[in-house]
Amino acid sequence: MTPEIIKRVDSFTDAAFAFAVSLMVVGAGGSAADSATLESAVAAIPSFAIGFAIITLFWFSHLRWRVLRGVGDARSLLLTLLLIFMVLVYIVPLRAMAVSFAAFLGGQGDSYRGSLAQLFTVYGMGFTAMSVITVLLFRDALRNPELTPDKRREAAGQSWIWAILAVTGTLSAILAMIPGVGIFAPFLYATLPVTIGLFAWRWQWEV
């Protein structure tokens, strides 16, 4: 692929992530909470911050992948387009999670119309899919013959980190489907700072 094509693809990717963030802004004040009140507006801020952080995390990973991968090839393009597609799908359960969380913070925990277990399941599946695609992107970066040994270690380490994220999302989705305990599914994501922190500490980032 030519540098011009790569530039257009990356611009398209940035636009897709920016659009996803804009949907979070719209969704954070959805009908599940009373957006006309100051309380609901304030309650929406933490949920938007969480959604913004998650979307930014995936966007930055693609940015870092591009630095490691360089121009890439048809496989690289396919994985990028797949990531764009998934982020636009993933924003739906992410926005629903943000709305329900904002309603909970605003004292309207029963305002979500639907099954929380189903919501956690769909969210976990979306998070897992996004993480798996990111794993494949960093594995694709290892195909770059111009990578230095340190950069190769970084690409491998990043792929393992996203694999941890994918496994966590899978376990959360499975837990959400178990009657009686599904409500605890989101708390599995709270283990990520520990698991990823331990891996980052133990991984040999430099050769």
C-alpha positions as CSV (number, residue, x, y, z in Angstrom):
1,M,0.0,0.0,0.0
2,T,1.1,3.5,-0.7
3,P,1.7,6.2,2.0
4,E,-1.3,8.1,0.6
5,I,-3.6,5.2,1.1
6,I,-2.3,4.7,4.6
7,K,-2.9,8.4,5.4
8,R,-6.5,8.1,4.2
9,V,-7.1,4.9,6.2
10,D,-5.7,6.4,9.3
11,S,-7.8,9.6,8.9
12,F,-10.8,7.4,8.4
13,T,-9.9,5.5,11.6
14,D,-9.5,8.7,13.6
15,A,-12.9,9.9,12.3
16,A,-14.6,6.7,13.3
17,F,-13.2,6.9,16.9
18,A,-14.2,10.6,17.1
19,F,-17.7,9.7,16.0
20,A,-17.9,7.0,18.6
21,V,-16.9,9.5,21.3
22,S,-19.5,11.9,20.0
23,L,-22.1,9.2,20.4
24,M,-21.0,8.7,24.0
25,V,-21.8,12.4,24.6
26,V,-25.3,12.0,23.2
27,G,-25.8,8.7,25.0
28,A,-24.6,9.8,28.4
29,G,-27.7,11.9,28.8
30,G,-30.1,9.4,27.4
31,S,-33.7,8.8,28.3
32,A,-32.7,6.5,31.2
33,A,-31.9,9.5,33.3
34,D,-33.6,12.9,33.6
35,S,-31.2,15.0,31.5
36,A,-33.2,18.2,32.4
37,T,-31.9,18.2,36.0
38,L,-28.5,19.2,37.2
39,E,-28.1,15.9,39.1
40,S,-28.5,13.8,36.0
41,A,-26.1,16.0,34.1
42,V,-23.4,15.7,36.8
43,A,-24.0,12.0,37.2
44,A,-23.4,11.6,33.4
45,I,-19.9,13.0,33.7
46,P,-18.2,9.9,35.3
47,S,-20.0,7.5,32.9
48,F,-18.8,9.6,29.9
49,A,-15.3,9.7,31.3
50,I,-15.2,5.9,31.5
51,G,-16.5,5.5,28.0
52,F,-14.1,8.2,26.7
53,A,-11.2,6.4,28.4
54,I,-12.1,3.0,26.9
55,I,-12.5,4.4,23.4
56,T,-9.3,6.4,23.7
57,L,-7.5,3.2,24.9
58,F,-8.4,1.4,21.7
59,W,-7.6,4.4,19.5
60,F,-4.2,4.9,21.1
61,S,-3.4,1.2,20.7
62,H,-4.1,1.5,16.9
63,L,-1.9,4.6,16.9
64,R,0.9,2.7,18.5
65,W,0.4,-0.3,16.2
66,R,0.8,2.0,13.2
67,V,4.2,3.2,14.5
68,L,5.3,-0.4,14.9
69,R,3.8,-1.8,11.7
70,G,4.7,1.0,9.3
71,V,2.9,0.9,5.9
72,G,1.6,-2.6,6.2
73,D,-0.2,-4.7,3.6
74,A,-3.7,-6.0,2.8
75,R,-3.9,-7.9,6.1
76,S,-3.1,-4.7,8.0
77,L,-5.8,-2.8,6.1
78,L,-8.4,-5.6,6.7
79,L,-7.7,-5.6,10.5
80,T,-8.0,-1.8,10.6
81,L,-11.3,-1.8,8.8
82,L,-12.5,-4.6,11.1
83,L,-11.5,-2.5,14.1
84,I,-13.5,0.5,12.7
85,F,-16.5,-1.7,12.2
86,M,-16.3,-3.1,15.7
87,V,-15.9,0.2,17.4
88,L,-19.1,1.5,15.8
89,V,-20.9,-1.6,16.9
90,Y,-19.3,-1.7,20.4
91,I,-20.4,1.9,21.1
92,V,-24.0,0.7,21.4
93,P,-23.5,-1.5,24.5
94,L,-20.9,0.9,25.8
95,R,-23.4,3.8,25.6
96,A,-26.1,1.6,27.3
97,M,-23.7,0.9,30.1
98,A,-22.9,4.6,30.4
99,V,-26.6,5.5,30.6
100,S,-27.4,2.9,33.2
101,F,-24.4,3.9,35.2
102,A,-25.3,7.5,35.1
103,A,-28.8,6.7,36.2
104,F,-27.5,4.7,39.1
105,L,-25.3,7.6,40.2
106,G,-28.3,9.9,39.9
107,G,-30.3,7.7,42.3
108,Q,-32.4,6.1,39.5
109,G,-30.9,2.6,39.5
110,D,-34.1,1.0,38.4
111,S,-34.5,3.2,35.3
112,Y,-32.8,0.9,32.9
113,R,-35.4,-0.9,30.7
114,G,-34.0,-4.3,30.1
115,S,-31.9,-7.2,31.5
116,L,-28.7,-6.1,33.1
117,A,-27.3,-9.6,32.7
118,Q,-28.0,-9.3,28.9
119,L,-26.4,-5.9,28.8
120,F,-23.3,-7.1,30.6
121,T,-23.1,-10.1,28.3
122,V,-23.3,-8.1,25.1
123,Y,-20.9,-5.5,26.5
124,G,-18.4,-8.3,27.4
125,M,-18.6,-9.8,23.9
126,G,-18.0,-6.4,22.3
127,F,-15.1,-5.7,24.6
128,T,-13.6,-9.1,23.8
129,A,-14.0,-8.7,20.1
130,M,-12.3,-5.3,20.2
131,S,-9.4,-6.7,22.3
132,V,-9.0,-9.7,20.0
133,I,-8.7,-7.5,16.9
134,T,-6.1,-5.4,18.8
135,V,-4.2,-8.6,19.6
136,L,-4.2,-9.5,15.9
137,L,-3.0,-6.0,15.0
138,F,0.1,-6.3,17.3
139,R,0.8,-9.8,16.0
140,D,0.6,-8.3,12.5
141,A,3.2,-5.7,13.6
142,L,5.6,-8.5,14.3
143,R,5.6,-9.2,10.5
144,N,7.4,-5.9,10.0
145,P,11.0,-7.0,9.0
146,E,12.4,-3.5,10.0
147,L,11.4,-3.8,13.6
148,T,14.4,-3.5,16.0
149,P,14.6,-6.2,18.8
150,D,13.3,-3.8,21.4
151,K,10.3,-2.8,19.2
152,R,9.6,-6.5,18.5
153,R,9.5,-7.1,22.3
154,E,7.1,-4.2,22.6
155,A,4.8,-5.5,19.9
156,A,4.8,-8.9,21.5
157,G,4.2,-7.5,25.0
158,Q,1.3,-5.4,23.7
159,S,-0.3,-8.4,22.1
160,W,-0.1,-10.3,25.4
161,I,-1.6,-7.3,27.3
162,W,-4.6,-7.2,24.9
163,A,-4.9,-11.0,25.2
164,I,-5.3,-10.4,29.0
165,L,-8.0,-7.8,28.2
166,A,-9.7,-10.3,25.8
167,V,-9.7,-13.1,28.4
168,T,-11.1,-10.8,31.1
169,G,-13.9,-9.7,28.7
170,T,-14.7,-13.3,27.9
171,L,-14.9,-14.3,31.5
172,S,-17.1,-11.3,32.3
173,A,-19.5,-12.2,29.5
174,I,-19.7,-15.8,30.7
175,L,-20.3,-14.7,34.3
176,A,-23.1,-12.4,33.2
177,M,-24.9,-15.4,31.7
178,I,-25.0,-17.2,35.0
179,P,-28.2,-16.6,36.9
180,G,-27.8,-15.1,40.3
181,V,-24.2,-13.9,39.9
182,G,-24.4,-12.1,36.6
183,I,-24.6,-8.7,38.4
184,F,-21.0,-9.1,39.5
185,A,-19.7,-9.5,35.9
186,P,-18.6,-5.8,35.5
187,F,-16.4,-6.1,38.6
188,L,-14.0,-8.5,36.8
189,Y,-12.7,-5.5,34.9
190,A,-11.5,-4.1,38.2
191,T,-8.9,-6.8,38.2
192,L,-7.2,-5.5,35.0
193,P,-4.9,-3.0,36.7
194,V,-3.5,-5.9,38.8
195,T,-3.2,-8.5,36.0
196,I,-1.8,-6.0,33.5
197,G,0.4,-4.3,36.0
198,L,1.9,-7.7,37.0
199,F,2.5,-8.6,33.4
200,A,4.1,-5.3,32.5
201,W,6.3,-5.6,35.6
202,R,7.5,-9.1,34.7
203,W,7.7,-8.7,30.9
204,Q,11.2,-8.0,29.5
205,W,10.5,-4.9,27.4
206,E,14.1,-4.5,26.3
207,V,16.4,-7.1,24.9
